């Protein structure tokens, strides 16, 4: 798993823990996009709280539909058994396991999962057993005297009955949702934004289909990527079609969907009707597998990675908590009653299907695994992604801007290092270990490259034990080597072993985060034709404005369609084909991470990839690379600012850019905004220049 993903999730949990320790609020709300690992982070949070305070137990209220409670319970059990979160001792509250007289809830567990609808008026739980359990757990009289933290999973769904007893029994309430209900006061205290999750490759970015596209257009697109998905990702992809208007469902199936499917005879489809637990009307053409299963099992079968169902057609609602990572396309049938696609629905197709081993995929496979195609009605107020393209793709711009990038070599690539000899030199018996489960947990906590080394080395059980007993020594050797960029860093090479030159991708996209700046004369053009671009932060927007002002002294290129009938001299005196409607563009632009190969690896508790914010070519053919930072107090109250961690990252980036500047010949910068003033660190020819001002920076760019 990418270190960026691990850090994003762990930082979110860290912020939740900080808020719990501050003890200033009885109710805390955590917002994260569907598909970003909400259940995993919930388990991590509970595990850490329990490890520090064994007197806390958790009651996790989950939706009853879609078997979400059972799904969460199974996950918690799995995490505990795998050693990820060993403090979790989970119990699923179920009224079907006992008769009326013997229904009770045991008190020896620390995580209780409650299907929300079980605790309702006149229900078996509400009539006594639940209150008896809560009294026993919280009462000093019965010897328990525990604190109960209530977790509301999918908190946007009301839990009125639990809310009515909240003050009596629950010390804290923690809301989890992709779409918390602001009207009920669920303003996010901690948030993983969509752009954060997309940039970390945790979830897919969305490519919007044309509003005039039909079901046939969506099926054609699916056929186009189906083989790529199988060959590059080893995953059977899936297209989901949602019919939200029940009154027109049969008409839509008969007149549009089935005729379109008839043109794609090789596709297997499934119609799932889920109306209050009844499956009447469900159908499939998969006679060899799905037809032989009970209809109630179809959803479980369809979501399996090995399932060969290509198209799933839902009439009505797609359940929350229904995870299907192999789904990569969503088509919403439009009609006068169609609803906006909310995050819960879109989240079905945004999970990364190869998240755990993403870093091992090829570049083409990574792009495929992080792209979702969606046709539907969007919330105009929601963050959206916007497609951008290079002007005059790809000749003028990409031929002039050529960038070298760097990577960190693995310890096993070190010339004078042999893993087998290193392990043997430790002279430790393979059976001299304390606990196999602790060893497995330590291995799982290690960097992915350490785990990879282990399983490449350990072709026998004895060698697995040898490696893991000496894992501290391996980690130390790995860290020492990787952190020494003079040894571990190299320029990225192509398949022939030559230094690879890259440029901006022809096509990318950005998430609308506000922080707008109008720019008409850089390398990018918006798909919608306007000059309004959005940036990740106000500091980044401000730096873009400064580069825009500086662009009068930066090289231009001429963009437009070639006209082979005539020739002309460009501004550099070179003979070029004439252009139809030529436009002059300055050779600088935002390095939008999507599809970009402009990145530099650095080490900070694991290998990370830095995608610098801006790339610029000056009049002297020098490449300038900028990573913008700000230590001003954040206006975003949803995430507390960890200044110490931020400073560590800036320091490590500085070391990385110092080494990269020597290898590549490019000039790197970290402009840092502090109290409204820019402090610029420059890295050139392997040297750091930490005290550059705005004026000295401008002078340097304008002069050789």
Buried (B, 14 or more C-beta within 10 A) or exposed (E): BBBBBBBBBEBBBBBBBEBBEEEEEEBBBBBBBBBBBBBBBBBBBBBBBBEEEEEBBBBBBBBBBBBBBBBBBBBBBBBBEEBBBBBBBBBBBBBEEEEEEEBEBEBEBBBBBBBBEBBEEEBBBBEEBBBEBBBBBBEEEEEBEBBBBBBBBBBBBEBEBBBEBBEEBBBBBBBBBBBBBEEEEBBBBBBBBBBBBBBBBBBBBBBBBEEEBBBBBBBBBBBEBBEBBEEBBEBBBBBBBBBBBEEBBEEBBEEBBBEBBEEBEEBBBBBBBBEEEEBEBBBBBBEEEBEEEEBEEBBEBBBEEEBBBBBBBBBBBBBBBBBBBBBBBBBBBBEEEBBBBBBBBBBBBBBBBBBEEBBEBEEEBBBBBBBBBBBBEBEEEBBBBBBBBBBBBBBBBBEBBEBBBBBBBBBBEBEEBEBEEBBEEEEBEBEEBEEEEEBBBBBEEBBBBBBBBBEEBBEEEEBBBBBBBBBEBBBEBBBEBBBEBEBBBBBBEEEEEEEBBBBBBEBBBBBBBEBEBEBEBBBBBBEEEEEEBBBBBBBBBBBBBBBBEBBEEBBBBBBBEEBEEEEEEBEEEEEBBBBEEBBEBBBBBBBBBBBBBBBBBBBBEBBBBBBBBBBBBBBEEBBBBBBBBBBBEEEEEBBBEBEEEBEEBBEBBBBBBBBBBBBBEBBBBBBBBEEEEBBBBBBBEEEBBEEBEBEEBBEBBBEE
